[in-house]
Amino acid sequence: MLRVTKPGLQSTLQGAPRIGVRHFGVPASGPADTLSMALANRLVGNAPWDTCLEITFGGFAASIEADCSLAIAGAAFEVRAAGRPLPAHETLHVKAGCALSISPFKRGARAYLAVRSGFRALKAFGSTSTYLPAGLGGYRGRALQAGDALEAEGDPRSVQTLATPERLRLSFTGSFALRACASAEFELLDESSQHALFRNRFIAGRQATRMGVALTGPTLELHSDGMMKSAPVFPGTIQCPESGTPIVLLCDAQTTGGYPRIAHIARCDRHLLGQIRPGDSIKLLRRTPEDAARALIEKEAYFQDWLDVVPSESPPIL
Amino acid sequence: VCSELTLKRIADDVFEIDVDGPATAQAIAHRLREPGMAEDVVPGLRSVAVRLHPARVPNIETWLSAVSQRTEPLQTDSATVELVVHYGGEHGPDLSQVCEALDLSADAFIEMHIGAKHTVDMMGFTPGFAYLSGLEEGIQIPRLGTPRPRVAAGSLGISSGYTGLYALDGPGGWPLIGRTENVLFSPDQRDPFLLAPGRQVRFRAA
């Protein structure tokens, strides 16, 4: 249905996160930006977790081998089919034989290409999501390479043409303000570092992967002997090793770790972590857990009319 | 009995219960997992974390406290697994530093490590990674200040009284003492994990 000609830096198939298997050491995976993937799926009439192609930093190209309906959401890009520019935030009906190309992203780190009925993918631990470190799920458990052919799960054509409502289109600027809660070992930070964590701006480090992003800038001081007993960590946990450079964990986060857990990105803003590029600016906004939970409910309500944010049979999108 | 049980909310959607040790953590986690209310219940070595959607589970704290107060132990599979290890050299690049910190010769350290009876206290970190207790109290080695970007599958790390078995290639922060030939994670098998909490491990030098 679609043959990859240029995979870009890293393209993988992603579906729902793996839920309920962290105690085996199996991470969640799934899209780094869950909301953008759900928006792409919505435009082709799919369920929010149907398997999409996650494209990192753009520069992706493919040849279309069957008539199909596609949608792309996430980072800022230009998309062309057979050399013609196509609109973003809309269902795209493309013909067999045309070449599809997505420019390098101007802002944001990841985009999601959805096809009507979803991409066919391997399942592992109940999910099609690719987890590269263990070769689980997706397309043979690996990132896509030029020449790989992807198939749709069902009929890849949709008769509907949809557009994402203006007010629900996400845009990214390279400057992120993320709500966050103090976490289990916050008190290990000395007093001035406790303030610095929520007052200063951090710069995303050069390694911005699906496992985590280092927050460089202010170095934090903490009282730790490096012998903390390993404790559970999650996507959104901010760990601080003794070096004083915190790391925020993403969807492929390990399940336990021994570095102090100083803060935790609020669930409502966790999807934004997937759009952080190296060099982007990050400010943490301190919230109590109760306030962060209320913000989650508000954000869900904001998207609920358009997206099934809290589907009954599958994990919530946020 | 957990008379002074501490329940902390460590994120808007994560609660953590501090416990006295890994066996209690496994038992409480097992019970919390049963009703299917939580998205993930993850035991640590001294805690259990529960992740759930904060608006979809009513009276979270009451439920967590009630389940955590119950104390019946969990029945685990205590079968012994033998693992063949290459100690030191390229397989365990930190062995000499570890020996220096403990003031032991490499041979004395290896003999001590082989002689010890190791128990899987928990699985975690990445698929198949196992935390093994069994080293003496005095074997306290701090983690690396900055994690290594790549540790080979099968590597044995030690840190704060534990031996950690890396099942996959990937980043890691524990000082490395050796590497096993045994495969710890086989995703295509019906039971993909060689180890599980409660299992005993004996090491044998290659």
Chai-1 contact restraints between the chains, C-beta under 6 A:
chainA,res_idxA,chainB,res_idxB,connection_type,confidence,min_distance_angstrom,max_distance_angstrom,comment,restraint_id
A,I19,B,E39,contact,1.0,0.0,6.0,A-B,restraint_1
A,G20,B,D40,contact,1.0,0.0,6.0,A-B,restraint_2
A,R22,B,D40,contact,1.0,0.0,6.0,A-B,restraint_3
A,R22,B,V42,contact,1.0,0.0,6.0,A-B,restraint_4
A,H23,B,V42,contact,1.0,0.0,6.0,A-B,restraint_5
A,F24,B,M123,contact,1.0,0.0,6.0,A-B,restraint_6
A,G25,B,M123,contact,1.0,0.0,6.0,A-B,restraint_7
A,G25,B,G124,contact,1.0,0.0,6.0,A-B,restraint_8
A,G25,B,F125,contact,1.0,0.0,6.0,A-B,restraint_9
A,G25,B,T126,contact,1.0,0.0,6.0,A-B,restraint_10
A,G25,B,P127,contact,1.0,0.0,6.0,A-B,restraint_11
A,G25,B,F129,contact,1.0,0.0,6.0,A-B,restraint_12
A,V26,B,P127,contact,1.0,0.0,6.0,A-B,restraint_13
A,P133,B,L168,contact,1.0,0.0,6.0,A-B,restraint_14
A,P133,B,G170,contact,1.0,0.0,6.0,A-B,restraint_15
A,A134,B,P127,contact,1.0,0.0,6.0,A-B,restraint_16
A,A134,B,L168,contact,1.0,0.0,6.0,A-B,restraint_17
A,L136,B,P187,contact,1.0,0.0,6.0,A-B,restraint_18
A,C181,B,A11,contact,1.0,0.0,6.0,A-B,restraint_19
A,S183,B,I10,contact,1.0,0.0,6.0,A-B,restraint_20
A,A184,B,I10,contact,1.0,0.0,6.0,A-B,restraint_21
A,A184,B,E16,contact,1.0,0.0,6.0,A-B,restraint_22
A,G226,B,P142,contact,1.0,0.0,6.0,A-B,restraint_23
A,G226,B,R143,contact,1.0,0.0,6.0,A-B,restraint_24
A,M227,B,P142,contact,1.0,0.0,6.0,A-B,restraint_25
A,M227,B,S160,contact,1.0,0.0,6.0,A-B,restraint_26
A,K229,B,L45,contact,1.0,0.0,6.0,A-B,restraint_27
A,K229,B,R46,contact,1.0,0.0,6.0,A-B,restraint_28
A,S230,B,G44,contact,1.0,0.0,6.0,A-B,restraint_29
A,S230,B,L45,contact,1.0,0.0,6.0,A-B,restraint_30
A,A231,B,G44,contact,1.0,0.0,6.0,A-B,restraint_31
A,A231,B,S47,contact,1.0,0.0,6.0,A-B,restraint_32
A,P232,B,V42,contact,1.0,0.0,6.0,A-B,restraint_33
A,P232,B,G44,contact,1.0,0.0,6.0,A-B,restraint_34
A,P232,B,A49,contact,1.0,0.0,6.0,A-B,restraint_35
A,F234,B,R51,contact,1.0,0.0,6.0,A-B,restraint_36
A,E242,B,G145,contact,1.0,0.0,6.0,A-B,restraint_37
A,S243,B,G145,contact,1.0,0.0,6.0,A-B,restraint_38
A,S243,B,T146,contact,1.0,0.0,6.0,A-B,restraint_39
A,Q254,B,F125,contact,1.0,0.0,6.0,A-B,restraint_40
A,Q254,B,T126,contact,1.0,0.0,6.0,A-B,restraint_41
A,T255,B,G124,contact,1.0,0.0,6.0,A-B,restraint_42
A,T256,B,G44,contact,1.0,0.0,6.0,A-B,restraint_43
A,T256,B,G124,contact,1.0,0.0,6.0,A-B,restraint_44
A,T256,B,F125,contact,1.0,0.0,6.0,A-B,restraint_45
A,G258,B,R143,contact,1.0,0.0,6.0,A-B,restraint_46
A,H264,B,A11,contact,1.0,0.0,6.0,A-B,restraint_47
A,A266,B,D12,contact,1.0,0.0,6.0,A-B,restraint_48
A,R267,B,D12,contact,1.0,0.0,6.0,A-B,restraint_49
A,R267,B,D13,contact,1.0,0.0,6.0,A-B,restraint_50
A,P289,B,R9,contact,1.0,0.0,6.0,A-B,restraint_51
A,P289,B,D12,contact,1.0,0.0,6.0,A-B,restraint_52
A,A292,B,D12,contact,1.0,0.0,6.0,A-B,restraint_53
A,A293,B,D12,contact,1.0,0.0,6.0,A-B,restraint_54
A,A293,B,P54,contact,1.0,0.0,6.0,A-B,restraint_55
A,I297,B,A55,contact,1.0,0.0,6.0,A-B,restraint_56
A,P316,B,H53,contact,1.0,0.0,6.0,A-B,restraint_57
